[in-house]
């Protein structure tokens, strides 16, 4: 039988928070709660309803190991193996990008417009863990979402996450380069969504070490000026202007890329587009009507 230590759950939470703060982790309380509840296979509320219970030896040892990994720089969500996105749970693994909060705003916009416009068939290009495709499938009624990625790991994880979230029949997953695997279905697709790699070489050098060391470079870094993937996707769809006329594209963009994006739009003679800000008033979404 496992022994209890002389520490309570509450004491360990406070100690863990202090340790993470000392090591300059940005949200020490939240991360301490997530790690402590993770080692107990439960949720954060459990900590507060078990505040005065003694923590077991084996759980404390496991927590120590996780705190050590975290303070050595390993991202929290690779340690936990999941992240919440749009209230849904997405399993994660190294080699696949950790979804960012900003991307929720992109998905919310797509869902809102699609409910109004009655759109039903979507494509998510560069699906990663599947957060965009699966959230659309979940929140837009009677939808079908085609998801593509060049990475085997991403494709497998999207399939797993689609099943976990009960939308495996609505999300069709294909491995391949950008729109190439979608060619047989392109006539049916009404809305294209993508959060492509958009960090350029210059910016890559100034990213946090935690990102550079642990997250997949090929999910973040874009060749040339960082606009390579936007250009490739738009130009591909414009090749057949008649077939794609009136279709929508929603991109996540970097606020630092906005001038370049506008130049690209102008060069491609796109007249109907909107740049939308995120909650912190930074340009984040590019919506194009083809
Ligand atoms: C910024 S991540 C976005 C992942 C996910 N959609 C999200 O928002 O968290 C970009 C994704 O594009 C994928 N990717 C990179 N080059 C690609 C290509 N040529 N064709 C398809 N997917 C590609 C990467 O593997 C990665 O999963």
py3Dmol code that shows the C-alpha trace and the ligand (Angstrom):
import py3Dmol

protein = """\
ATOM      1  CA  UNK A   1       0.000   0.000   0.000  1.00  0.00           C
ATOM      2  CA  UNK A   2       1.141   3.550  -0.820  1.00  0.00           C
ATOM      3  CA  UNK A   3       1.994   5.736   2.194  1.00  0.00           C
ATOM      4  CA  UNK A   4       0.723   9.259   2.829  1.00  0.00           C
ATOM      5  CA  UNK A   5       3.268  11.993   3.393  1.00  0.00           C
ATOM      6  CA  UNK A   6       2.888  14.488   6.202  1.00  0.00           C
ATOM      7  CA  UNK A   7       1.975  17.222   3.691  1.00  0.00           C
ATOM      8  CA  UNK A   8      -1.559  18.140   2.760  1.00  0.00           C
ATOM      9  CA  UNK A   9      -2.783  18.751  -0.785  1.00  0.00           C
ATOM     10  CA  UNK A  10      -3.189  22.454   0.031  1.00  0.00           C
ATOM     11  CA  UNK A  11       0.358  22.766   1.362  1.00  0.00           C
ATOM     12  CA  UNK A  12       1.768  21.062  -1.735  1.00  0.00           C
ATOM     13  CA  UNK A  13      -0.175  23.341  -4.045  1.00  0.00           C
ATOM     14  CA  UNK A  14       1.258  26.400  -2.338  1.00  0.00           C
ATOM     15  CA  UNK A  15       4.797  24.973  -2.344  1.00  0.00           C
ATOM     16  CA  UNK A  16       4.539  24.047  -6.030  1.00  0.00           C
ATOM     17  CA  UNK A  17       3.228  27.484  -6.931  1.00  0.00           C
ATOM     18  CA  UNK A  18       6.136  29.106  -5.070  1.00  0.00           C
ATOM     19  CA  UNK A  19       8.656  26.860  -6.808  1.00  0.00           C
ATOM     20  CA  UNK A  20       7.254  27.633 -10.277  1.00  0.00           C
ATOM     21  CA  UNK A  21       7.169  31.358  -9.495  1.00  0.00           C
ATOM     22  CA  UNK A  22      10.810  31.270  -8.382  1.00  0.00           C
ATOM     23  CA  UNK A  23      11.705  29.619 -11.676  1.00  0.00           C
ATOM     24  CA  UNK A  24       9.887  32.401 -13.558  1.00  0.00           C
ATOM     25  CA  UNK A  25       6.983  30.371 -14.925  1.00  0.00           C
ATOM     26  CA  UNK A  26       4.333  32.869 -16.070  1.00  0.00           C
ATOM     27  CA  UNK A  27       1.146  31.441 -14.483  1.00  0.00           C
ATOM     28  CA  UNK A  28       2.525  29.589 -11.459  1.00  0.00           C
ATOM     29  CA  UNK A  29      -0.772  29.071  -9.622  1.00  0.00           C
ATOM     30  CA  UNK A  30      -2.644  27.745 -12.632  1.00  0.00           C
ATOM     31  CA  UNK A  31       0.214  25.484 -13.700  1.00  0.00           C
ATOM     32  CA  UNK A  32       0.638  24.142 -10.154  1.00  0.00           C
ATOM     33  CA  UNK A  33      -3.090  23.357 -10.046  1.00  0.00           C
ATOM     34  CA  UNK A  34      -2.991  21.645 -13.450  1.00  0.00           C
ATOM     35  CA  UNK A  35       0.036  19.502 -12.563  1.00  0.00           C
ATOM     36  CA  UNK A  36      -1.237  18.564  -9.094  1.00  0.00           C
ATOM     37  CA  UNK A  37      -4.649  17.575 -10.421  1.00  0.00           C
ATOM     38  CA  UNK A  38      -2.995  15.749 -13.355  1.00  0.00           C
ATOM     39  CA  UNK A  39      -1.001  13.453 -11.058  1.00  0.00           C
ATOM     40  CA  UNK A  40      -4.280  12.630  -9.298  1.00  0.00           C
ATOM     41  CA  UNK A  41      -6.104  12.088 -12.645  1.00  0.00           C
ATOM     42  CA  UNK A  42      -8.711  14.608 -11.686  1.00  0.00           C
ATOM     43  CA  UNK A  43      -9.674  18.257 -12.196  1.00  0.00           C
ATOM     44  CA  UNK A  44      -8.570  21.452 -10.448  1.00  0.00           C
ATOM     45  CA  UNK A  45     -11.704  21.700  -8.309  1.00  0.00           C
ATOM     46  CA  UNK A  46     -10.683  18.442  -6.612  1.00  0.00           C
ATOM     47  CA  UNK A  47      -7.718  20.246  -5.029  1.00  0.00           C
ATOM     48  CA  UNK A  48     -10.033  22.588  -3.150  1.00  0.00           C
ATOM     49  CA  UNK A  49     -12.419  19.861  -2.006  1.00  0.00           C
ATOM     50  CA  UNK A  50      -9.438  17.798  -0.740  1.00  0.00           C
ATOM     51  CA  UNK A  51      -7.378  20.688   0.626  1.00  0.00           C
ATOM     52  CA  UNK A  52      -6.691  19.145   4.055  1.00  0.00           C
ATOM     53  CA  UNK A  53      -6.153  15.540   2.846  1.00  0.00           C
ATOM     54  CA  UNK A  54      -2.615  14.150   3.031  1.00  0.00           C
ATOM     55  CA  UNK A  55      -0.885  13.653  -0.308  1.00  0.00           C
ATOM     56  CA  UNK A  56       0.369  10.133  -1.070  1.00  0.00           C
ATOM     57  CA  UNK A  57       4.121   9.479  -1.348  1.00  0.00           C
ATOM     58  CA  UNK A  58       3.977   8.218  -4.913  1.00  0.00           C
ATOM     59  CA  UNK A  59       1.855  11.184  -6.063  1.00  0.00           C
ATOM     60  CA  UNK A  60       4.263  13.643  -4.483  1.00  0.00           C
ATOM     61  CA  UNK A  61       7.222  11.964  -6.174  1.00  0.00           C
ATOM     62  CA  UNK A  62       5.450  12.061  -9.560  1.00  0.00           C
ATOM     63  CA  UNK A  63       4.605  15.745  -9.043  1.00  0.00           C
ATOM     64  CA  UNK A  64       8.251  16.500  -8.225  1.00  0.00           C
ATOM     65  CA  UNK A  65       9.346  14.912 -11.512  1.00  0.00           C
ATOM     66  CA  UNK A  66       6.792  16.909 -13.503  1.00  0.00           C
ATOM     67  CA  UNK A  67       7.735  20.188 -11.808  1.00  0.00           C
ATOM     68  CA  UNK A  68      11.348  19.502 -12.677  1.00  0.00           C
ATOM     69  CA  UNK A  69      10.513  18.846 -16.343  1.00  0.00           C
ATOM     70  CA  UNK A  70       8.453  22.023 -16.430  1.00  0.00           C
ATOM     71  CA  UNK A  71      11.146  24.221 -14.894  1.00  0.00           C
ATOM     72  CA  UNK A  72      13.676  22.814 -17.378  1.00  0.00           C
ATOM     73  CA  UNK A  73      11.513  24.395 -20.081  1.00  0.00           C
ATOM     74  CA  UNK A  74       9.266  21.591 -21.334  1.00  0.00           C
ATOM     75  CA  UNK A  75       5.903  23.129 -22.327  1.00  0.00           C
ATOM     76  CA  UNK A  76       3.108  22.445 -19.842  1.00  0.00           C
ATOM     77  CA  UNK A  77       0.763  21.008 -22.454  1.00  0.00           C
ATOM     78  CA  UNK A  78       3.269  18.440 -23.707  1.00  0.00           C
ATOM     79  CA  UNK A  79       3.683  17.313 -20.093  1.00  0.00           C
ATOM     80  CA  UNK A  80      -0.067  17.107 -19.529  1.00  0.00           C
ATOM     81  CA  UNK A  81      -0.621  15.625 -22.985  1.00  0.00           C
ATOM     82  CA  UNK A  82      -3.729  17.695 -23.637  1.00  0.00           C
ATOM     83  CA  UNK A  83      -5.091  21.210 -23.925  1.00  0.00           C
ATOM     84  CA  UNK A  84      -8.600  22.650 -23.745  1.00  0.00           C
ATOM     85  CA  UNK A  85      -9.688  24.570 -26.847  1.00  0.00           C
ATOM     86  CA  UNK A  86     -13.190  25.983 -27.396  1.00  0.00           C
ATOM     87  CA  UNK A  87     -14.252  23.992 -24.258  1.00  0.00           C
ATOM     88  CA  UNK A  88     -13.175  20.737 -25.949  1.00  0.00           C
ATOM     89  CA  UNK A  89     -10.282  18.510 -24.951  1.00  0.00           C
ATOM     90  CA  UNK A  90      -7.498  17.922 -27.479  1.00  0.00           C
ATOM     91  CA  UNK A  91      -4.759  15.384 -26.924  1.00  0.00           C
ATOM     92  CA  UNK A  92      -1.280  16.584 -27.819  1.00  0.00           C
ATOM     93  CA  UNK A  93       2.183  15.199 -28.344  1.00  0.00           C
ATOM     94  CA  UNK A  94       5.601  16.591 -29.185  1.00  0.00           C
ATOM     95  CA  UNK A  95       5.918  17.069 -32.935  1.00  0.00           C
ATOM     96  CA  UNK A  96       2.476  18.679 -33.177  1.00  0.00           C
ATOM     97  CA  UNK A  97       1.947  22.374 -32.413  1.00  0.00           C
ATOM     98  CA  UNK A  98       0.282  23.319 -29.117  1.00  0.00           C
ATOM     99  CA  UNK A  99      -2.889  25.194 -30.113  1.00  0.00           C
ATOM    100  CA  UNK A 100      -2.893  28.873 -29.177  1.00  0.00           C
ATOM    101  CA  UNK A 101      -5.644  30.881 -27.551  1.00  0.00           C
ATOM    102  CA  UNK A 102      -5.727  33.341 -30.512  1.00  0.00           C
ATOM    103  CA  UNK A 103      -6.823  30.539 -32.815  1.00  0.00           C
ATOM    104  CA  UNK A 104     -10.055  30.202 -30.815  1.00  0.00           C
ATOM    105  CA  UNK A 105     -10.977  33.669 -32.050  1.00  0.00           C
ATOM    106  CA  UNK A 106     -10.495  32.549 -35.652  1.00  0.00           C
ATOM    107  CA  UNK A 107     -12.736  29.533 -35.084  1.00  0.00           C
ATOM    108  CA  UNK A 108     -15.393  31.605 -33.296  1.00  0.00           C
ATOM    109  CA  UNK A 109     -15.541  33.960 -36.279  1.00  0.00           C
ATOM    110  CA  UNK A 110     -15.848  31.096 -38.765  1.00  0.00           C
ATOM    111  CA  UNK A 111     -18.577  29.430 -36.705  1.00  0.00           C
ATOM    112  CA  UNK A 112     -20.523  32.678 -36.295  1.00  0.00           C
ATOM    113  CA  UNK A 113     -20.376  33.562 -40.021  1.00  0.00           C
ATOM    114  CA  UNK A 114     -21.187  29.998 -41.035  1.00  0.00           C
ATOM    115  CA  UNK A 115     -24.295  29.836 -38.894  1.00  0.00           C
ATOM    116  CA  UNK A 116     -25.483  33.097 -40.491  1.00  0.00           C
ATOM    117  CA  UNK A 117     -24.477  32.139 -44.027  1.00  0.00           C
ATOM    118  CA  UNK A 118     -25.607  28.519 -43.690  1.00  0.00           C
ATOM    119  CA  UNK A 119     -22.224  27.154 -44.792  1.00  0.00           C
ATOM    120  CA  UNK A 120     -21.813  23.434 -44.407  1.00  0.00           C
ATOM    121  CA  UNK A 121     -18.606  22.259 -46.109  1.00  0.00           C
ATOM    122  CA  UNK A 122     -15.210  23.389 -44.844  1.00  0.00           C
ATOM    123  CA  UNK A 123     -11.507  22.732 -45.279  1.00  0.00           C
ATOM    124  CA  UNK A 124      -8.838  23.155 -42.596  1.00  0.00           C
ATOM    125  CA  UNK A 125      -5.415  23.359 -44.202  1.00  0.00           C
ATOM    126  CA  UNK A 126      -2.549  22.414 -41.867  1.00  0.00           C
ATOM    127  CA  UNK A 127      -4.797  20.872 -39.207  1.00  0.00           C
ATOM    128  CA  UNK A 128      -2.102  20.064 -36.577  1.00  0.00           C
ATOM    129  CA  UNK A 129      -3.904  18.573 -33.567  1.00  0.00           C
ATOM    130  CA  UNK A 130      -7.222  19.153 -35.351  1.00  0.00           C
ATOM    131  CA  UNK A 131      -8.454  22.040 -33.184  1.00  0.00           C
ATOM    132  CA  UNK A 132      -9.907  24.101 -36.059  1.00  0.00           C
ATOM    133  CA  UNK A 133     -11.482  21.267 -38.031  1.00  0.00           C
ATOM    134  CA  UNK A 134     -12.915  19.491 -34.993  1.00  0.00           C
ATOM    135  CA  UNK A 135     -14.302  22.652 -33.345  1.00  0.00           C
ATOM    136  CA  UNK A 136     -16.048  23.628 -36.598  1.00  0.00           C
ATOM    137  CA  UNK A 137     -17.454  20.105 -36.938  1.00  0.00           C
ATOM    138  CA  UNK A 138     -18.663  20.268 -33.349  1.00  0.00           C
ATOM    139  CA  UNK A 139     -20.225  23.738 -33.444  1.00  0.00           C
ATOM    140  CA  UNK A 140     -21.616  23.995 -36.990  1.00  0.00           C
ATOM    141  CA  UNK A 141     -24.638  21.746 -37.482  1.00  0.00           C
ATOM    142  CA  UNK A 142     -24.615  19.249 -40.353  1.00  0.00           C
ATOM    143  CA  UNK A 143     -21.095  20.252 -41.324  1.00  0.00           C
ATOM    144  CA  UNK A 144     -18.397  18.292 -43.109  1.00  0.00           C
ATOM    145  CA  UNK A 145     -14.805  19.376 -42.601  1.00  0.00           C
ATOM    146  CA  UNK A 146     -11.916  18.229 -44.786  1.00  0.00           C
ATOM    147  CA  UNK A 147      -8.645  18.452 -42.848  1.00  0.00           C
ATOM    148  CA  UNK A 148      -5.158  18.208 -44.345  1.00  0.00           C
ATOM    149  CA  UNK A 149      -1.637  18.256 -43.012  1.00  0.00           C
ATOM    150  CA  UNK A 150       1.768  17.282 -44.350  1.00  0.00           C
ATOM    151  CA  UNK A 151       2.762  15.681 -41.034  1.00  0.00           C
ATOM    152  CA  UNK A 152       1.944  12.053 -40.219  1.00  0.00           C
ATOM    153  CA  UNK A 153       1.818  12.810 -36.506  1.00  0.00           C
ATOM    154  CA  UNK A 154      -0.681  15.628 -37.059  1.00  0.00           C
ATOM    155  CA  UNK A 155      -2.925  13.449 -39.221  1.00  0.00           C
ATOM    156  CA  UNK A 156      -2.978  10.657 -36.625  1.00  0.00           C
ATOM    157  CA  UNK A 157      -3.621  13.065 -33.765  1.00  0.00           C
ATOM    158  CA  UNK A 158      -6.456  14.804 -35.628  1.00  0.00           C
ATOM    159  CA  UNK A 159      -8.089  11.405 -36.207  1.00  0.00           C
ATOM    160  CA  UNK A 160      -7.743  10.541 -32.516  1.00  0.00           C
ATOM    161  CA  UNK A 161      -9.080  13.919 -31.380  1.00  0.00           C
ATOM    162  CA  UNK A 162     -12.009  13.738 -33.812  1.00  0.00           C
ATOM    163  CA  UNK A 163     -12.998  10.429 -32.253  1.00  0.00           C
ATOM    164  CA  UNK A 164     -12.533  11.648 -28.663  1.00  0.00           C
ATOM    165  CA  UNK A 165     -14.825  14.589 -29.467  1.00  0.00           C
ATOM    166  CA  UNK A 166     -17.406  12.445 -31.264  1.00  0.00           C
ATOM    167  CA  UNK A 167     -17.070  14.019 -34.727  1.00  0.00           C
ATOM    168  CA  UNK A 168     -15.135  11.291 -36.553  1.00  0.00           C
ATOM    169  CA  UNK A 169     -17.957  11.013 -39.117  1.00  0.00           C
ATOM    170  CA  UNK A 170     -17.874  14.724 -39.913  1.00  0.00           C
ATOM    171  CA  UNK A 171     -14.096  15.230 -40.231  1.00  0.00           C
ATOM    172  CA  UNK A 172     -12.385  13.736 -43.309  1.00  0.00           C
ATOM    173  CA  UNK A 173      -8.616  13.675 -42.895  1.00  0.00           C
ATOM    174  CA  UNK A 174      -6.007  13.589 -45.664  1.00  0.00           C
ATOM    175  CA  UNK A 175      -2.246  13.727 -45.645  1.00  0.00           C
ATOM    176  CA  UNK A 176      -0.631  15.959 -48.242  1.00  0.00           C
ATOM    177  CA  UNK A 177       0.651  19.306 -49.363  1.00  0.00           C
ATOM    178  CA  UNK A 178      -1.796  22.176 -48.707  1.00  0.00           C
ATOM    179  CA  UNK A 179      -4.839  21.857 -51.022  1.00  0.00           C
ATOM    180  CA  UNK A 180      -3.509  18.969 -53.119  1.00  0.00           C
ATOM    181  CA  UNK A 181      -5.375  16.179 -51.311  1.00  0.00           C
ATOM    182  CA  UNK A 182      -8.623  18.187 -51.520  1.00  0.00           C
ATOM    183  CA  UNK A 183      -8.783  18.326 -55.307  1.00  0.00           C
ATOM    184  CA  UNK A 184     -11.533  15.637 -55.603  1.00  0.00           C
ATOM    185  CA  UNK A 185     -13.790  17.530 -53.147  1.00  0.00           C
ATOM    186  CA  UNK A 186     -12.975  21.124 -53.954  1.00  0.00           C
ATOM    187  CA  UNK A 187     -16.252  21.857 -55.751  1.00  0.00           C
ATOM    188  CA  UNK A 188     -18.203  21.135 -52.567  1.00  0.00           C
ATOM    189  CA  UNK A 189     -15.986  23.167 -50.204  1.00  0.00           C
ATOM    190  CA  UNK A 190     -17.504  26.559 -49.337  1.00  0.00           C
ATOM    191  CA  UNK A 191     -15.103  27.809 -46.654  1.00  0.00           C
ATOM    192  CA  UNK A 192     -11.322  27.375 -46.401  1.00  0.00           C
ATOM    193  CA  UNK A 193      -9.704  27.958 -43.021  1.00  0.00           C
ATOM    194  CA  UNK A 194      -6.018  27.919 -42.195  1.00  0.00           C
ATOM    195  CA  UNK A 195      -3.572  28.821 -39.487  1.00  0.00           C
ATOM    196  CA  UNK A 196      -0.464  28.189 -41.589  1.00  0.00           C
ATOM    197  CA  UNK A 197       3.150  28.470 -40.476  1.00  0.00           C
ATOM    198  CA  UNK A 198       3.931  32.201 -40.584  1.00  0.00           C
ATOM    199  CA  UNK A 199       7.084  32.893 -38.578  1.00  0.00           C
ATOM    200  CA  UNK A 200       9.949  34.154 -40.775  1.00  0.00           C
ATOM    201  CA  UNK A 201      13.646  33.426 -40.211  1.00  0.00           C
ATOM    202  CA  UNK A 202      14.250  36.754 -38.505  1.00  0.00           C
ATOM    203  CA  UNK A 203      11.422  36.223 -35.983  1.00  0.00           C
ATOM    204  CA  UNK A 204      12.398  32.614 -35.374  1.00  0.00           C
ATOM    205  CA  UNK A 205      15.620  33.810 -33.727  1.00  0.00           C
ATOM    206  CA  UNK A 206      13.704  35.876 -31.173  1.00  0.00           C
ATOM    207  CA  UNK A 207      11.063  33.312 -30.176  1.00  0.00           C
ATOM    208  CA  UNK A 208      11.002  31.966 -26.580  1.00  0.00           C
ATOM    209  CA  UNK A 209      13.450  29.130 -26.007  1.00  0.00           C
ATOM    210  CA  UNK A 210      10.521  26.970 -24.868  1.00  0.00           C
ATOM    211  CA  UNK A 211       9.021  27.201 -28.377  1.00  0.00           C
ATOM    212  CA  UNK A 212      12.238  26.837 -30.360  1.00  0.00           C
ATOM    213  CA  UNK A 213      13.460  23.878 -28.334  1.00  0.00           C
ATOM    214  CA  UNK A 214      10.240  21.898 -28.050  1.00  0.00           C
ATOM    215  CA  UNK A 215       7.689  22.833 -30.712  1.00  0.00           C
ATOM    216  CA  UNK A 216       7.872  21.620 -34.325  1.00  0.00           C
ATOM    217  CA  UNK A 217       9.771  24.075 -36.499  1.00  0.00           C
ATOM    218  CA  UNK A 218       7.896  22.987 -39.630  1.00  0.00           C
ATOM    219  CA  UNK A 219       4.588  23.986 -37.988  1.00  0.00           C
ATOM    220  CA  UNK A 220       5.787  27.526 -37.327  1.00  0.00           C
ATOM    221  CA  UNK A 221       8.449  28.575 -39.787  1.00  0.00           C
ATOM    222  CA  UNK A 222       7.478  29.753 -43.271  1.00  0.00           C
ATOM    223  CA  UNK A 223       9.957  30.233 -46.112  1.00  0.00           C
ATOM    224  CA  UNK A 224      10.774  33.599 -47.671  1.00  0.00           C
ATOM    225  CA  UNK A 225       9.014  36.547 -46.010  1.00  0.00           C
ATOM    226  CA  UNK A 226       6.745  34.387 -43.849  1.00  0.00           C
ATOM    227  CA  UNK A 227       3.857  34.722 -46.312  1.00  0.00           C
ATOM    228  CA  UNK A 228       4.718  31.683 -48.411  1.00  0.00           C
ATOM    229  CA  UNK A 229       1.706  29.580 -47.336  1.00  0.00           C
ATOM    230  CA  UNK A 230      -0.854  32.392 -47.698  1.00  0.00           C
ATOM    231  CA  UNK A 231       0.422  33.046 -51.202  1.00  0.00           C
ATOM    232  CA  UNK A 232       0.386  29.345 -52.118  1.00  0.00           C
ATOM    233  CA  UNK A 233      -3.173  28.749 -50.852  1.00  0.00           C
ATOM    234  CA  UNK A 234      -4.695  31.890 -52.378  1.00  0.00           C
ATOM    235  CA  UNK A 235      -2.921  31.491 -55.724  1.00  0.00           C
ATOM    236  CA  UNK A 236      -4.038  27.879 -55.941  1.00  0.00           C
ATOM    237  CA  UNK A 237      -7.692  28.851 -55.383  1.00  0.00           C
ATOM    238  CA  UNK A 238      -7.436  31.758 -57.820  1.00  0.00           C
ATOM    239  CA  UNK A 239      -6.216  29.439 -60.580  1.00  0.00           C
ATOM    240  CA  UNK A 240      -9.824  28.495 -61.078  1.00  0.00           C
ATOM    241  CA  UNK A 241     -11.622  31.765 -60.417  1.00  0.00           C
ATOM    242  CA  UNK A 242     -14.942  30.646 -61.901  1.00  0.00           C
ATOM    243  CA  UNK A 243     -15.116  27.459 -59.852  1.00  0.00           C
ATOM    244  CA  UNK A 244     -14.146  29.174 -56.600  1.00  0.00           C
ATOM    245  CA  UNK A 245     -15.996  32.467 -57.036  1.00  0.00           C
ATOM    246  CA  UNK A 246     -17.748  33.587 -53.835  1.00  0.00           C
ATOM    247  CA  UNK A 247     -15.964  31.033 -51.639  1.00  0.00           C
ATOM    248  CA  UNK A 248     -14.479  32.235 -48.361  1.00  0.00           C
ATOM    249  CA  UNK A 249     -10.997  31.956 -46.902  1.00  0.00           C
ATOM    250  CA  UNK A 250     -10.233  32.651 -43.242  1.00  0.00           C
ATOM    251  CA  UNK A 251      -6.588  32.857 -42.217  1.00  0.00           C
ATOM    252  CA  UNK A 252      -4.974  33.435 -38.879  1.00  0.00           C
ATOM    253  CA  UNK A 253      -2.330  36.130 -39.425  1.00  0.00           C
ATOM    254  CA  UNK A 254       0.460  37.615 -37.397  1.00  0.00           C
ATOM    255  CA  UNK A 255      -0.042  41.271 -36.401  1.00  0.00           C
ATOM    256  CA  UNK A 256       3.551  41.867 -37.546  1.00  0.00           C
ATOM    257  CA  UNK A 257       2.723  40.583 -41.026  1.00  0.00           C
ATOM    258  CA  UNK A 258      -0.159  42.911 -41.806  1.00  0.00           C
ATOM    259  CA  UNK A 259       1.598  45.195 -44.302  1.00  0.00           C
ATOM    260  CA  UNK A 260       2.923  42.214 -46.245  1.00  0.00           C
ATOM    261  CA  UNK A 261      -0.515  40.600 -46.237  1.00  0.00           C
ATOM    262  CA  UNK A 262      -2.115  43.770 -47.636  1.00  0.00           C
ATOM    263  CA  UNK A 263       0.510  44.006 -50.394  1.00  0.00           C
ATOM    264  CA  UNK A 264      -0.150  40.388 -51.320  1.00  0.00           C
ATOM    265  CA  UNK A 265      -3.925  40.983 -51.457  1.00  0.00           C
ATOM    266  CA  UNK A 266      -3.358  43.971 -53.727  1.00  0.00           C
ATOM    267  CA  UNK A 267      -1.012  42.100 -56.029  1.00  0.00           C
ATOM    268  CA  UNK A 268      -3.506  39.255 -56.382  1.00  0.00           C
ATOM    269  CA  UNK A 269      -6.261  41.801 -57.176  1.00  0.00           C
ATOM    270  CA  UNK A 270      -8.513  40.623 -54.360  1.00  0.00           C
ATOM    271  CA  UNK A 271     -11.164  43.244 -53.771  1.00  0.00           C
ATOM    272  CA  UNK A 272     -13.311  41.724 -51.048  1.00  0.00           C
ATOM    273  CA  UNK A 273     -11.389  41.182 -47.837  1.00  0.00           C
ATOM    274  CA  UNK A 274     -11.417  42.184 -44.174  1.00  0.00           C
ATOM    275  CA  UNK A 275      -8.723  42.241 -41.494  1.00  0.00           C
ATOM    276  CA  UNK A 276     -10.190  41.605 -38.045  1.00  0.00           C
ATOM    277  CA  UNK A 277      -8.634  42.336 -34.690  1.00  0.00           C
ATOM    278  CA  UNK A 278      -8.408  39.944 -31.787  1.00  0.00           C
ATOM    279  CA  UNK A 279      -9.413  40.676 -28.184  1.00  0.00           C
ATOM    280  CA  UNK A 280      -6.172  42.543 -27.562  1.00  0.00           C
ATOM    281  CA  UNK A 281      -6.877  44.765 -30.585  1.00  0.00           C
ATOM    282  CA  UNK A 282      -4.188  43.170 -32.726  1.00  0.00           C
ATOM    283  CA  UNK A 283      -4.806  42.271 -36.384  1.00  0.00           C
ATOM    284  CA  UNK A 284      -5.340  38.512 -36.266  1.00  0.00           C
ATOM    285  CA  UNK A 285      -7.820  37.300 -38.877  1.00  0.00           C
ATOM    286  CA  UNK A 286      -7.834  37.790 -42.630  1.00  0.00           C
ATOM    287  CA  UNK A 287     -11.174  37.046 -44.300  1.00  0.00           C
ATOM    288  CA  UNK A 288     -11.244  36.880 -48.089  1.00  0.00           C
ATOM    289  CA  UNK A 289     -14.197  36.504 -50.413  1.00  0.00           C
ATOM    290  CA  UNK A 290     -12.921  35.033 -53.670  1.00  0.00           C
TER     291      UNK A 290
END
"""
ligand_1 = """\
27
LIG
C 0.693 26.810 -37.236
S 0.391 25.087 -37.344
C -1.361 25.082 -37.080
C -1.881 23.798 -36.487
C -3.351 23.877 -36.079
N -4.200 24.174 -37.192
C -3.536 24.935 -34.984
O -4.093 25.997 -35.293
O -3.120 24.695 -33.835
C 0.601 24.791 -39.042
C 0.358 23.355 -39.516
O 0.572 23.316 -40.925
C 1.204 22.096 -41.249
N 1.902 22.256 -42.546
C 3.116 22.823 -42.779
N 3.396 22.775 -44.102
C 2.336 22.186 -44.697
C 2.025 21.849 -46.049
N 2.874 22.123 -47.040
N 0.848 21.234 -46.324
C -0.020 20.946 -45.309
N 0.216 21.242 -44.017
C 1.374 21.843 -43.719
C 2.115 21.812 -40.087
O 2.447 20.433 -40.022
C 1.264 22.305 -38.904
O 0.498 21.258 -38.374
"""
view = py3Dmol.view(width=600, height=400)
view.addModel(protein, "pdb")
view.setStyle({"model": 0}, {"cartoon": {"style": "trace"}})
view.addModel(ligand_1, "xyz")
view.setStyle({"model": 1}, {"stick": {}})
view.zoomTo()
view.show()
